[in-house]
């Protein structure tokens, strides 16, 4: 069974998110833990969480792939920006325990001229401070497209972050199809080779989720421009191979395409038909 869904709005709470994804034909979903640009998160409504967990069980909803705000930069040059990222992520991981056993995805950040090695040290140091042995949430590093001074444009950079993180069992990777294709990993013509490289560099057991997006820009462009499935440079045929690959079967696939709920429902149906 294909575990497929999309980002849903958290404005009305957990139960509403569960109902939204079921109405679109999905069985996994992503949501922002707070405003994508940061700020204070809404208080947790424990009754709402309990109702959602019952809905999750009844509707056979799989993993939640929560997403940290885009503005976080754990490897920023300014200490106050690193502190902001630290505080938000630490708070988010506490909040995630209300829905235990799920995923918390974040962008590794941008080194803004400090260099990749310095950035990797800052990111791993922050992870060592905020990841707790007793937490049930797995933190996912997202593969990035390589625009500007982004960290995470290569499997080697992600592997080095993992290597320097103490509680490695609490750390995994979310592979974004648009990002890796734009970063120079040819998932259209050599999906098998890309996944073999991931396995040799990071370990396929660390691949825990996918953001499934087409790309508005061509291969190796280092741009982060998502397109609807089949309407970009990756194309439907490649996505057919992706959703059927034995390394990827069973993982949560999260759509981040430029769509409304009706569009997501269509894409979910399309991907299931593959």
C-alpha positions in Angstrom: 0.0 0.0 0.0 1.3 3.4 -0.9 1.6 5.7 2.1 0.8 9.1 0.5 -0.4 12.5 1.7 0.4 16.2 1.7 0.8 19.2 4.0 -2.4 20.0 5.8 -3.4 23.1 7.7 -2.9 22.8 11.5 -5.1 25.9 12.1 -8.1 23.9 13.4 -6.1 21.3 15.3 -5.1 17.6 15.0 -8.5 16.0 14.5 -9.3 18.5 11.6 -5.9 17.5 10.0 -6.8 13.8 10.2 -10.2 14.4 8.6 -8.7 16.6 5.9 -6.2 13.9 4.8 -8.8 11.2 4.8 -11.1 13.3 2.7 -8.2 13.6 0.1 -7.6 9.9 0.0 -4.4 10.1 1.9 -3.2 8.1 4.9 -0.1 10.1 6.0 0.4 13.9 6.3 2.7 16.7 7.1 2.0 19.9 9.0 3.9 22.9 10.3 4.5 22.9 14.0 3.9 26.6 14.0 3.7 29.4 11.5 6.2 28.5 8.7 8.0 31.8 9.4 8.4 31.0 13.1 6.8 32.5 16.1 4.9 31.1 19.1 3.1 27.8 18.6 -0.6 27.3 19.6 -1.2 25.6 22.9 -1.8 21.9 22.6 -5.4 20.9 23.1 -5.2 17.5 24.8 -8.8 16.6 24.1 -8.2 17.3 20.4 -5.1 15.2 20.4 -7.0 12.3 22.0 -9.8 12.6 19.4 -7.2 12.6 16.6 -5.3 9.6 18.0 -8.6 7.7 17.9 -9.3 8.9 14.4 -5.8 7.9 13.4 -6.4 4.4 14.6 -9.8 4.0 13.0 -8.7 5.5 9.7 -5.3 3.7 9.6 -3.4 7.0 9.3 0.3 6.4 9.3 3.2 8.6 10.1 2.9 12.3 10.8 5.9 14.2 9.2 5.9 17.5 11.1 7.9 20.3 9.6 9.9 22.9 11.4 9.5 26.5 10.3 11.5 27.5 7.2 13.1 30.4 9.0 15.2 28.3 11.4 18.9 28.3 10.7 20.8 26.2 13.3 24.1 27.1 11.5 23.6 30.8 11.3 26.5 33.1 11.8 24.6 35.2 14.4 24.4 33.6 17.8 20.9 35.0 18.4 19.6 33.2 15.2 21.1 29.9 16.3 19.5 30.4 19.7 16.1 31.0 18.1 16.5 27.8 16.1 17.6 25.9 19.2 14.6 27.1 21.3 12.0 26.4 18.6 13.3 22.9 17.8 13.6 22.0 21.5 10.0 23.2 22.1 8.7 21.4 19.0 10.2 18.1 20.1 8.5 18.4 23.5 5.2 19.1 21.7 5.7 16.1 19.4 5.5 13.7 22.3 1.8 14.3 22.5 1.6 12.3 19.2 4.4 9.8 19.9 6.5 7.8 17.5 6.4 10.2 14.5 8.8 12.4 12.5 10.1 16.0 12.9 11.6 17.3 9.6 13.9 20.3 9.3 16.1 22.1 6.8 19.8 21.9 8.0 20.3 25.6 7.2 22.7 27.9 5.4 26.3 28.5 6.4 26.1 32.1 5.1 29.8 32.2 4.2 31.2 30.4 7.3 31.9 27.2 5.3 30.3 23.8 5.3 32.5 22.2 7.9 31.7 25.0 10.5 28.0 24.7 9.6 28.0 20.9 10.1 29.7 21.3 13.5 27.0 23.9 14.5 24.1 21.8 13.3 25.4 18.6 15.0 26.2 20.5 18.2 22.6 21.8 18.3 21.2 18.3 17.7 23.3 17.0 20.5 21.8 19.6 22.8 18.1 19.1 21.9 17.7 15.4 21.1 16.8 13.5 24.3 17.4 9.8 24.7 13.8 9.3 26.0 12.0 11.0 23.1 10.0 8.8 20.7 10.2 11.3 17.8 12.7 10.8 15.1 14.4 14.0 13.7 14.8 14.1 9.9 17.4 16.0 8.0 16.0 17.1 4.7 18.0 16.8 1.4 18.4 20.3 -0.1 18.8 21.6 -3.6 22.0 23.5 -3.0 20.9 27.0 -3.6 23.2 29.7 -2.1 25.0 28.4 0.9 22.6 25.7 1.8 23.9 22.7 3.8 22.6 19.3 2.9 23.0 19.5 -0.8 24.9 16.2 -0.8 24.5 12.8 0.9 28.1 13.3 2.2 27.1 16.5 4.1 24.1 14.8 5.7 26.2 11.8 6.6 28.7 14.0 8.3 26.0 15.6 10.4 24.7 12.2 11.4 28.3 11.0 12.2 28.8 13.9 14.6 25.4 13.5 16.4 25.6 11.3 19.5 22.0 9.9 19.5 22.1 8.6 15.9 19.1 6.3 16.5 16.9 9.4 16.8 18.1 10.8 13.5 17.1 10.0 9.9 16.7 11.6 6.4 13.7 12.9 4.4 14.5 12.8 0.7 12.9 15.6 -1.4 12.7 14.5 -5.0 12.7 18.0 -6.4 15.7 19.0 -4.2 17.9 16.0 -5.0 17.2 16.2 -8.7 18.1 19.9 -8.7 21.2 19.1 -6.6 22.5 16.7 -9.3 21.2 13.3 -8.3 19.6 11.9 -11.5 16.5 10.1 -10.1 15.0 10.2 -13.6 17.6 8.2 -15.5 19.4 6.4 -12.6 17.1 6.1 -9.6 18.8 2.8 -8.7 22.2 4.3 -8.7 21.1 7.3 -6.6 19.6 5.0 -4.0 22.6 2.8 -4.0 24.8 5.8 -3.4 22.5 6.9 -0.5 22.9 3.5 1.0 26.7 3.5 0.7 27.1 7.0 2.0 24.3 7.3 4.7 22.7 3.9 4.9 19.2 3.1 3.5 17.9 2.4 7.0 18.2 6.2 7.6 15.8 7.0 4.8 12.5 7.5 6.6 10.3 9.7 4.5 10.1 11.4 1.1 8.8 14.8 -0.1 7.5 13.9 -3.5 7.6 16.9 -5.8 8.2 17.6 -9.5 10.8 20.3 -10.4 10.1 23.5 -12.4 13.8 23.7 -13.1 16.1 21.3 -15.0 18.5 18.7 -13.6 21.4 20.1 -11.6 20.0 23.6 -11.5 20.4 24.0 -7.7 17.0 25.7 -7.6 14.1 24.9 -5.1 11.1 25.3 -7.4 8.4 22.7 -6.9 6.0 21.7 -9.7 2.9 19.5 -9.8 3.5 15.8 -10.4 4.1 15.2 -14.1 4.3 18.9 -14.9 8.0 19.4 -14.3 11.4 18.1 -15.4 11.1 14.8 -13.4 7.9 13.6 -15.0 5.3 10.9 -14.5 7.3 8.0 -15.7 10.0 8.7 -13.1 7.5 9.0 -10.3 6.0 5.6 -11.3 9.5 4.1 -10.7 9.9 6.0 -7.4 6.6 4.9 -5.8 7.3 1.3 -6.8 11.0 1.0 -5.8 11.5 -1.7 -3.2 13.8 0.6 -1.1 11.0 3.2 -0.9 7.9 1.1 -0.5 6.2 1.6 2.9 7.8 5.0 3.5 5.6 8.1 3.9 5.4 10.1 0.7 4.5 13.8 1.3 3.3 16.1 -1.5 4.5 19.7 -1.4 3.3 20.7 -4.8 1.6 24.0 -5.6 -1.9 22.8 -5.0 -5.2 23.1 -3.1 -7.0 20.2 -1.5 -8.8 19.2 -4.7 -5.4 19.2 -6.5 -3.8 17.1 -3.8 -6.7 14.6 -4.0 -6.1 14.2 -7.7 -2.3 13.8 -7.3 -2.8 11.2 -4.5 -5.2 9.2 -6.8 -2.7 9.6 -9.7 0.2 8.3 -7.6 -1.8 5.4 -6.2 -2.7 4.4 -9.7 1.0 4.0 -10.5 
